[in-house]
Structure formats: structure tokens, C-alpha cells
Amino acid sequence: MLSKKIRQYLIDFLVGSLWVQSEGEDRYQRRFEAIGYTDDPEEMKLYPIVIIPSGFFKLDVYGTEQAMPTLPLSTWRGIPLLFGEPREEWSADGSQLIIHADLLASTYFLISRYEEVYRRNERDTYGRFPGKSSLPYRAGFLHRPIVDEYGEALRQIILEEGIAMRYNLRLEERPQTFSRVNLTHDLSRPYNYRGWRSFLRAWLKEKKSPWEAARLSFSSDVEDDYYTFPKFLKWDRATCDSLGKERADIFFFIRMPSRHPLDKPYYSLHSHYLRSILAVGEKYKVLLSLQCSYAAGHQSELISRERHLFERTFRRRPRGLRHNKLTSCEPEDLLQAYASGFRNDYSMGYADVAGFRLGTCRAVKFINPNTRLLTELILHPLVLRDLTLSDPRYMALDAEEAERIAHELIRVTARYNGELTLLWHNDLLSQKTHPWHSVLYRSMLRLIEELGTVPQE
């Protein structure tokens, strides 16, 4: 069964903490449990709202095919429902609302990534669970944070059905703007041509003349195609300043060295070029974080070693973690990250399709679906990633459609007081490399400033 700790966490995540209003200096002194999750007749009497369990958490169901939702899904109050029945009923005396839609099991299924663990054999060539195989994609709601929609519906019930007034309750404020914005950039390809190795690639592999290869490889840093840092960091800082220092940050995720072929290009953490990039980052108050190598995504014991290397090299703790190519799929990866001292993971997006991998646009604590234990590792939804939108292997969108989808997801995140995390690479922000990512990124930042500084009605 579901532990009391996780049950209360899920309820609080959906509706926020409820407080009884009282007289005196501290007017909100006592928490109130308005929602119960039980089918026990005696226990049901304790709550003005009761959600009836569907059986998902039963010992003989959990972890079996019976615990997988069946398509097509029914809807509760216009929201896709994974478990239970989409119906409600009031008690005979009108004092209690009984909801047969199992919102807790539906929420748990999504934020714990239960599906990815149950279907461990379904992985792409990089070892990632494909977004297009996910239930949210197949059911057509990946672009909707339905967990947040459940929460909003429950909050409306508490307010509109008189429950808040009857018990003198105060609901947690959730303004229709971003709770946080994280502008993140992976330094996977910090340069295009630097040094003798690049010279040989340009000359022998790309068949450029020796003079052209030398010009590309040994010119000043700022002449490299991928040296876009001053441009986009200036944009980022203006956006962060408009939102306020408590609500927005800029991150560099620095990849740790690895000899795995999928961790190319290899670059030294001590190179002059990287140090010059970090100097620009320091000017714009960029936070340094660790991007685990692709190798560590498949050998999680390397995470701790890479963290130690990061700290020795940069003499600071990484502010968060992301896996190269978003390879984090298994609970073991997250548990190893937690054991290595990380408390913030920024890998929670699908590589092949944009949307809400966790069913929510808000940061959520990691629940291990194997053990059903709640941890203190915070998972930050990765809402939009450049390659996901444009790469021919993934969504392969044109500029107009990419902007439409990006703006829609940004607006939805603000609507539910979510945390917006973007991932744009420095190389794709070069107009020599890609024709429209720079324009798209700038338009997204303008929209973020608009939605972030003016609360939406």
C-alpha cells in the first residue's frame, strides 16, 4: 500500500498545505487535512473530501500489467484520468464529496516515472526511454501538465463547494506566473575548431585546405563559430534581472571527461578556451553544474567520481546534475546521484519530443517506484530543448511550428505557477550553424519576461 508519508506528499503537491484561520497574532496556526485517500468507511468520516483508491497500490497489482492504464483514457472534469472512475458523489447530508477518480495513483504514476521502470526493455539506441512510447504521448496529453490540472481542480472544489469557508481554510497562493526560470546551457561542444586535433579534422577529414584549416583552428577564440556566449548570456542576464534574483538563474552544465565515443568531442577541463568561457560566464553570474558523461549514464558508479573531479577542478560544488544526452532512465541513476551528494537533477525531459515528462511543470521530489520511498532529490522538469525541436531524428520542426509549440509550453508553465527549465546549446545559437534557433531563443526570452513580470489573469 501507499505509505502515509507519500500519500500526504502527493496531496500537498496537488493542492498545497491547508491552514485553519484563527484569531490572534498568528492567524494560521494549524494544518488541516481536507482530503483523505481511503475506502475505509470509518476513516472516510474524517475528511470533507475523499478520494477512493483504485487498487493500483495493492500488493498483487503494483508492478504487474494490471497496474498499467488502459487506452483510451476516460476524463475527469475534462482531464485525462489514468486510474479510477470519472465520477463524484456527495454524502447524504451534503457534507462530504466522494471522488472515485484515483488522482493520487494517477499523479504517482507520472511523477515517479513508474512506466519507465515497468518497461525497462523499451529503450532507444542511446538507452533512453522514448517519449513517443510514453503513455502521455500515446494518450495525447504530453503537452499538458495534467498533475497540475488535477491540483487546480481540487483547489477549485475546496473553494467553490464551500469547504474552505466551512472550515475557515487558507489555500497556498499559486499566482499564474513562473515559480522559477532556469536558463541552462550544456557545454557539450564549446568550440568548433581549436588546436591541432581540429586542424587535422578540418584538413584530412573535411578536405579543407591547410591554410583554411589553420585559420579555423588557431584564430582567436571569439572567431570560432560556436563562441556565442557573450551574445546569449547577455540576453539571459537581462531576462533573469527582469524576473528577480530569487526567481531565475543561468546554468552551465560542464561535461566530465570520458573516452566513450558518444562523449565526443573531448576537451580538457584545464584548457585556456574553456577557462575563457567560464570567465564570460562569471561576468554574467552563471552557476556551474555537472553534466555526467554518457559513460556515467550507463555506469552510475561513475557519477561520484565525476563529481569529485568537478570539485577538484573548479573548487566549488556543482549546483545540479544533468546526464549527457538525457540518458537518465533508471531509479539506480537517481539513487547514485543522491548518494553522491546531488539534490537537484535537471535531466527530466524526453529527448525526442517536447512536453512534460513528469506530468507536471513543477519541481517534484523523486519517489523511487521500486521501493515506494520518498527522497529529498528534486527533479526539475526540462520543458524545452533545442535539439528536440529541430533535429531530424526527433520532432524535425520548422521555425514557425517550433515557435508555436515553445510558446504554448511556456504559457502553460506560467499558467500553473511552474518551473520553466530550458536547454539551449551554444553551437545551435550560432546562425552559421543553425538558421533560426537564435531567433527562436530570443523570442522565448521575450515571452518569459512578459509572463514573468506581469501576473496573468
C-alpha positions as CSV (number, residue, x, y, z in Angstrom):
1,M,0.0,0.0,0.0
2,L,0.9,3.6,-0.2
3,S,2.8,5.0,2.8
4,K,1.3,7.8,4.8
5,K,4.3,10.0,4.1
6,I,4.0,9.7,0.3
7,R,0.2,10.0,0.5
8,Q,0.5,13.3,2.3
9,Y,3.2,14.5,0.0
10,L,1.1,13.8,-3.1
11,I,-1.9,15.6,-1.6
12,D,0.2,18.6,-0.6
13,F,1.8,18.6,-4.0
14,L,-1.7,18.7,-5.6
15,V,-3.4,21.3,-3.5
16,G,-0.7,22.8,-1.3
17,S,-0.8,22.9,2.5
18,L,-4.1,24.0,4.0
19,W,-4.2,26.1,7.2
20,V,-7.1,26.8,9.6
21,Q,-7.6,30.5,10.0
22,S,-7.8,31.5,13.7
23,E,-7.8,34.7,15.8
24,G,-4.6,36.1,17.3
25,E,-1.2,37.2,16.2
26,D,-0.5,34.1,14.1
27,R,-3.8,33.7,12.3
28,Y,-2.9,30.4,10.5
29,Q,-1.7,28.0,13.2
30,R,-3.0,24.6,12.4
31,R,-2.7,22.4,9.3
32,F,-6.0,20.9,8.2
33,E,-6.3,17.6,6.2
34,A,-9.2,18.3,3.9
35,I,-8.5,15.3,1.6
36,G,-8.5,11.6,2.5
37,Y,-7.3,8.7,0.4
38,T,-9.2,5.7,1.7
39,D,-12.2,3.4,1.1
40,D,-12.5,2.5,4.8
41,P,-16.0,3.7,5.9
42,E,-14.8,4.9,9.4
43,E,-11.7,6.6,8.1
44,M,-13.7,8.3,5.4
45,K,-15.7,10.2,8.0
46,L,-12.6,12.2,9.0
47,Y,-12.4,14.2,5.7
48,P,-14.7,16.6,3.8
49,I,-13.2,15.2,0.5
50,V,-12.4,11.6,0.0
51,I,-10.5,10.1,-3.0
52,I,-11.3,6.4,-3.4
53,P,-8.2,4.2,-4.2
54,S,-8.4,2.3,-7.5
55,G,-6.3,-0.7,-6.4
56,F,-3.1,0.5,-8.2
57,F,-1.1,0.2,-4.9
58,K,-2.3,-3.3,-3.9
59,L,0.5,-5.8,-3.5
60,D,-0.9,-8.2,-6.1
61,V,-1.4,-5.4,-8.6
62,Y,1.6,-3.0,-8.3
63,G,4.4,-3.9,-10.7
64,T,2.1,-6.1,-12.9
65,E,0.3,-5.5,-16.1
66,Q,-2.8,-4.7,-14.2
67,A,-1.2,-1.6,-12.9
68,M,-0.8,-0.1,-16.4
69,P,-3.5,2.3,-17.6
70,T,-5.7,1.2,-20.5
71,L,-6.3,3.4,-23.5
72,P,-8.4,5.2,-24.4
73,L,-8.4,7.1,-21.1
74,S,-11.6,8.5,-19.6
75,T,-11.7,12.1,-18.4
76,W,-12.5,13.6,-15.0
77,R,-13.5,17.3,-15.2
78,G,-12.0,17.4,-18.7
79,I,-8.6,16.0,-17.5
80,P,-7.3,12.6,-18.7
81,L,-7.7,10.1,-15.9
82,L,-5.3,7.1,-15.6
83,F,-7.0,5.2,-12.8
84,G,-10.4,5.0,-11.1
85,E,-13.8,6.2,-12.4
86,P,-14.6,9.7,-13.5
87,R,-17.5,10.3,-11.1
88,E,-18.2,12.1,-7.9
89,E,-21.0,11.9,-5.3
90,W,-22.0,13.9,-2.2
91,S,-22.8,12.1,1.0
92,A,-26.5,12.0,2.0
93,D,-26.1,15.0,4.3
94,G,-24.1,17.0,1.7
95,S,-21.1,17.4,4.0
96,Q,-18.7,15.2,2.1
97,L,-17.6,14.9,-1.5
98,I,-16.5,11.4,-2.6
99,I,-14.3,11.3,-5.7
100,H,-13.9,7.9,-7.5
101,A,-11.2,9.3,-9.8
102,D,-8.0,8.0,-8.4
103,L,-6.0,11.2,-8.6
104,L,-3.2,10.0,-6.3
105,A,-2.4,6.9,-8.3
106,S,-2.5,8.9,-11.5
107,T,-0.2,11.5,-10.0
108,Y,2.2,8.9,-8.6
109,F,2.4,7.0,-11.9
110,L,3.5,10.1,-13.7
111,I,5.9,11.9,-11.3
112,S,7.6,8.6,-10.2
113,R,8.1,7.6,-13.9
114,Y,6.6,4.3,-13.0
115,E,6.1,3.4,-16.6
116,E,9.8,3.7,-17.5
117,V,10.7,1.3,-14.8
118,Y,8.0,-1.2,-15.6
119,R,9.0,-1.1,-19.3
120,R,12.8,-1.4,-18.8
121,N,13.2,-3.2,-22.1
122,E,11.9,-0.3,-24.1
123,R,14.9,2.0,-24.8
124,D,16.3,3.8,-27.8
125,T,19.8,3.4,-29.2
126,Y,21.2,5.7,-26.5
127,G,19.5,3.7,-23.7
128,R,16.7,6.3,-23.2
129,F,13.0,5.7,-22.7
130,P,11.4,7.2,-25.9
131,G,9.0,9.9,-25.3
132,K,6.9,8.7,-28.2
133,S,6.4,5.4,-26.4
134,S,5.2,7.1,-23.2
135,L,1.6,7.0,-22.1
136,P,1.3,10.8,-22.1
137,Y,2.4,10.9,-25.7
138,R,0.2,8.0,-26.8
139,A,-2.8,9.3,-24.9
140,G,-2.2,12.8,-26.4
141,F,-1.6,14.8,-23.2
142,L,2.2,15.2,-23.1
143,H,1.8,18.9,-23.7
144,R,-0.5,19.2,-20.7
145,P,0.8,19.0,-17.1
146,I,-2.2,17.0,-16.0
147,V,-1.0,16.6,-12.5
148,D,-1.2,20.3,-12.1
149,E,-4.6,20.3,-13.7
150,Y,-5.7,17.7,-11.0
151,G,-4.4,20.0,-8.3
152,E,-6.2,23.1,-9.8
153,A,-9.5,21.2,-10.0
154,L,-9.2,20.1,-6.4
155,R,-8.4,23.6,-5.2
156,Q,-11.5,24.8,-7.1
157,I,-13.6,22.2,-5.4
158,I,-12.3,23.4,-2.0
159,L,-13.1,27.0,-2.8
160,E,-16.3,26.7,-4.9
161,E,-18.1,24.0,-2.9
162,G,-17.8,26.0,0.3
163,I,-15.3,23.7,2.0
164,A,-12.8,26.5,2.6
165,M,-15.5,28.7,4.1
166,R,-17.0,26.0,6.2
167,Y,-13.6,25.1,7.8
168,N,-12.1,28.6,7.6
169,L,-9.2,27.5,5.4
170,R,-6.5,29.3,3.7
171,L,-5.1,27.9,0.4
172,E,-1.5,28.2,-0.6
173,E,-1.1,31.0,-3.2
174,R,-0.2,29.9,-6.7
175,P,0.0,33.0,-9.0
176,Q,-0.2,32.5,-12.7
177,T,3.4,33.2,-13.4
178,F,6.6,31.2,-13.1
179,S,7.8,30.0,-9.8
180,R,11.3,29.8,-11.2
181,V,13.1,30.0,-14.6
182,N,16.3,28.1,-15.3
183,L,18.1,29.0,-18.4
184,T,20.6,26.2,-18.9
185,H,23.3,25.5,-21.5
186,D,25.3,22.3,-21.9
187,L,28.9,22.8,-22.8
188,S,28.9,19.6,-24.9
189,R,30.5,21.4,-27.9
190,P,32.2,24.5,-26.5
191,Y,34.1,25.1,-29.7
192,N,34.1,24.0,-33.4
193,Y,37.8,24.3,-34.2
194,R,40.5,24.6,-31.6
195,G,44.0,23.3,-31.7
196,W,45.9,20.6,-33.7
197,R,43.2,17.9,-33.5
198,S,40.7,20.3,-35.1
199,F,43.3,21.3,-37.7
200,L,43.8,17.6,-38.7
201,R,40.0,17.1,-38.8
202,A,39.4,20.1,-41.0
203,W,42.3,19.3,-43.3
204,L,42.2,15.5,-43.6
205,K,38.5,14.6,-42.9
206,E,36.7,17.7,-44.1
207,K,39.1,18.3,-47.0
208,K,39.7,21.9,-46.3
209,S,43.0,23.5,-47.5
210,P,45.8,23.5,-44.9
211,W,45.6,27.3,-44.8
212,E,41.8,27.3,-44.1
213,A,42.2,24.5,-41.5
214,A,44.9,26.6,-39.8
215,R,42.8,29.7,-39.8
216,L,39.8,27.9,-38.3
217,S,41.8,26.1,-35.7
218,F,44.3,28.8,-34.5
219,S,42.3,32.0,-34.8
220,S,41.2,33.9,-31.7
221,D,38.5,32.3,-29.5
222,V,35.9,34.9,-30.4
223,E,36.2,34.0,-34.1
224,D,35.1,30.4,-33.6
225,D,31.6,29.6,-34.9
226,Y,30.4,28.2,-31.6
227,Y,31.6,31.2,-29.5
228,T,28.2,32.6,-29.0
229,F,28.5,33.0,-25.2
230,P,28.6,36.8,-24.8
231,K,25.5,37.2,-27.0
232,F,23.1,34.7,-25.4
233,L,24.4,35.3,-21.8
234,K,23.7,39.0,-22.2
235,W,20.1,38.0,-23.2
236,D,19.9,35.6,-20.3
237,R,21.0,38.1,-17.7
238,A,18.5,40.7,-18.9
239,T,15.7,38.1,-18.6
240,C,16.9,37.0,-15.1
241,D,17.2,40.6,-13.9
242,S,13.6,41.3,-15.1
243,L,12.3,38.3,-13.1
244,G,14.4,39.0,-9.9
245,K,17.4,37.2,-8.5
246,E,15.2,34.8,-6.4
247,R,13.3,33.5,-9.4
248,A,15.8,33.0,-12.2
249,D,19.3,31.6,-12.8
250,I,21.6,30.8,-15.6
251,F,23.5,27.4,-15.6
252,F,26.4,26.0,-17.5
253,F,26.5,22.2,-17.4
254,I,30.1,21.2,-17.9
255,R,30.6,17.6,-19.1
256,M,33.2,15.5,-17.4
257,P,35.9,13.8,-19.5
258,S,35.2,10.4,-20.9
259,R,36.7,8.2,-23.6
260,H,33.3,6.9,-24.7
261,P,32.7,7.6,-28.4
262,L,29.4,9.3,-27.6
263,D,31.2,11.7,-25.3
264,K,32.9,13.4,-28.2
265,P,34.2,16.0,-28.7
266,Y,36.8,15.5,-25.9
267,Y,38.1,18.7,-24.3
268,S,40.3,19.5,-21.4
269,L,38.8,21.0,-18.2
270,H,42.0,22.9,-17.9
271,S,42.1,24.4,-21.4
272,H,42.5,28.1,-22.0
273,Y,39.4,28.1,-24.2
274,L,37.2,26.6,-21.5
275,R,38.6,29.0,-18.9
276,S,37.8,31.9,-21.2
277,I,34.2,30.7,-21.5
278,L,33.9,30.4,-17.7
279,A,35.3,33.9,-17.3
280,V,32.5,35.2,-19.5
281,G,30.0,33.1,-17.5
282,E,31.3,34.6,-14.3
283,K,30.6,38.1,-15.7
284,Y,27.0,37.2,-16.2
285,K,26.7,35.3,-12.9
286,V,26.4,31.8,-14.3
287,L,26.1,28.9,-12.0
288,L,28.3,25.9,-12.7
289,S,26.7,22.4,-12.8
290,L,27.9,18.9,-13.7
291,Q,26.9,17.1,-16.9
292,C,27.6,13.5,-16.4
293,S,29.3,11.8,-19.2
294,Y,27.4,9.4,-21.4
295,A,29.5,6.6,-19.9
296,A,28.3,7.6,-16.4
297,G,24.7,7.3,-17.7
298,H,25.3,3.6,-18.2
299,Q,27.7,3.1,-15.3
300,S,26.1,5.1,-12.5
301,E,29.0,4.4,-10.1
302,L,31.0,6.9,-12.2
303,I,28.7,9.7,-11.0
304,S,30.5,10.1,-7.7
305,R,33.9,10.0,-9.3
306,E,32.9,12.7,-11.8
307,R,31.5,14.9,-9.0
308,H,34.9,14.7,-7.2
309,L,36.7,15.6,-10.4
310,F,34.4,18.6,-10.9
311,E,35.0,19.9,-7.3
312,R,38.8,19.4,-7.6
313,T,38.9,21.2,-10.9
314,F,36.6,24.2,-10.2
315,R,36.9,24.4,-6.4
316,R,33.2,24.5,-5.8
317,R,30.2,22.2,-5.6
318,P,28.1,21.7,-8.7
319,R,24.7,23.3,-8.4
320,G,23.0,20.4,-10.1
321,L,23.3,17.4,-12.3
322,R,22.3,16.5,-15.9
323,H,23.0,13.4,-17.9
324,N,24.7,13.7,-21.3
325,K,22.0,13.0,-24.0
326,L,19.4,12.8,-21.2
327,T,20.2,9.2,-20.6
328,S,18.9,9.1,-17.0
329,C,16.1,6.5,-17.1
330,E,16.6,4.1,-14.2
331,P,16.0,4.7,-10.5
332,E,19.5,3.5,-9.9
333,D,20.9,6.6,-11.7
334,L,19.0,8.9,-9.4
335,L,19.8,7.0,-6.3
336,Q,23.5,7.1,-7.2
337,A,23.2,10.8,-7.8
338,Y,21.6,11.3,-4.4
339,A,24.3,9.1,-2.7
340,S,26.9,11.3,-4.5
341,G,25.6,14.4,-2.8
342,F,23.3,15.8,-5.5
343,R,19.9,17.2,-4.5
344,N,18.9,18.7,-7.9
345,D,18.5,16.8,-11.2
346,Y,17.8,18.7,-14.5
347,S,17.5,15.7,-16.8
348,M,13.7,15.3,-16.7
349,G,12.7,15.8,-20.3
350,Y,12.3,13.4,-23.3
351,A,15.0,13.7,-26.0
352,D,12.6,13.0,-28.9
353,V,9.6,15.1,-28.0
354,A,8.9,18.3,-26.0
355,G,6.5,18.3,-23.1
356,F,6.0,17.3,-19.5
357,R,7.9,14.0,-18.9
358,L,6.8,14.0,-15.2
359,G,3.2,15.1,-15.9
360,T,3.9,18.3,-14.1
361,C,5.6,21.6,-14.7
362,R,6.6,22.0,-11.1
363,A,9.7,20.6,-9.4
364,V,9.0,17.4,-7.5
365,K,10.8,15.1,-5.1
366,F,12.0,11.8,-6.5
367,I,9.9,8.8,-5.5
368,N,11.6,5.5,-6.1
369,P,9.0,3.4,-7.9
370,N,10.8,0.2,-6.9
371,T,10.7,0.8,-3.2
372,R,8.0,3.4,-3.0
373,L,10.2,5.6,-0.9
374,L,10.3,9.4,-1.0
375,T,13.7,11.1,-1.3
376,E,15.0,14.6,-1.0
377,L,16.3,14.6,-4.6
378,I,14.4,17.3,-6.5
379,L,13.6,16.6,-10.2
380,H,13.3,19.7,-12.3
381,P,11.1,19.3,-15.4
382,L,13.0,20.0,-18.6
383,V,10.3,21.6,-20.7
384,L,12.1,22.6,-23.9
385,R,15.4,21.6,-25.6
386,D,16.7,22.9,-28.8
387,L,17.7,19.6,-30.5
388,T,14.3,18.1,-29.6
389,L,12.5,20.7,-31.7
390,S,14.8,20.8,-34.7
391,D,16.8,17.6,-35.1
392,P,15.6,15.4,-38.0
393,R,15.8,12.4,-35.6
394,Y,13.2,13.9,-33.3
395,M,10.5,16.5,-34.0
396,A,12.1,18.0,-37.0
397,L,10.0,21.2,-36.8
398,D,10.4,24.3,-39.0
399,A,10.9,27.7,-37.3
400,E,7.2,28.7,-37.3
401,E,6.0,25.4,-35.7
402,A,8.8,25.3,-33.2
403,E,7.9,28.8,-32.0
404,R,4.3,27.9,-31.7
405,I,5.0,24.8,-29.6
406,A,7.6,26.5,-27.5
407,H,5.4,29.5,-26.7
408,E,2.4,27.2,-25.9
409,L,4.5,25.2,-23.4
410,I,5.9,28.4,-21.8
411,R,2.4,29.8,-21.4
412,V,1.2,26.6,-19.8
413,T,4.1,26.6,-17.4
414,A,3.3,30.1,-16.3
415,R,-0.4,29.3,-16.0
416,Y,0.3,26.6,-13.4
417,N,3.0,28.5,-11.5
418,G,5.5,26.1,-12.8
419,E,9.3,26.0,-13.0
420,L,10.5,26.6,-16.5
421,T,13.8,24.9,-17.5
422,L,15.2,25.5,-21.0
423,L,18.2,23.8,-22.6
424,W,19.9,25.6,-25.5
425,H,23.4,24.8,-26.7
426,N,25.9,27.4,-27.6
427,D,26.6,25.9,-31.0
428,L,22.9,26.0,-32.2
429,L,22.8,29.7,-31.1
430,S,25.2,30.4,-33.9
431,Q,23.5,31.5,-37.1
432,K,26.3,29.9,-39.1
433,T,25.3,26.6,-37.5
434,H,21.5,26.8,-37.4
435,P,19.3,29.3,-39.3
436,W,16.6,30.0,-36.6
437,H,17.5,28.8,-33.1
438,S,18.9,32.1,-32.2
439,V,15.7,33.9,-33.3
440,L,13.5,31.4,-31.5
441,Y,15.5,31.6,-28.3
442,R,15.3,35.4,-28.3
443,S,11.5,35.3,-28.8
444,M,11.1,32.8,-25.9
445,L,13.1,35.1,-23.6
446,R,10.8,38.0,-24.5
447,L,7.8,35.9,-23.7
448,I,9.2,34.8,-20.4
449,E,9.8,38.4,-19.4
450,E,6.3,39.3,-20.4
451,L,4.7,36.4,-18.4
452,G,7.2,36.5,-15.6
453,T,6.9,40.1,-14.6
454,V,3.1,40.6,-15.0
455,P,0.8,38.1,-13.2
456,Q,-1.6,36.7,-15.7
457,E,-5.4,36.7,-15.2
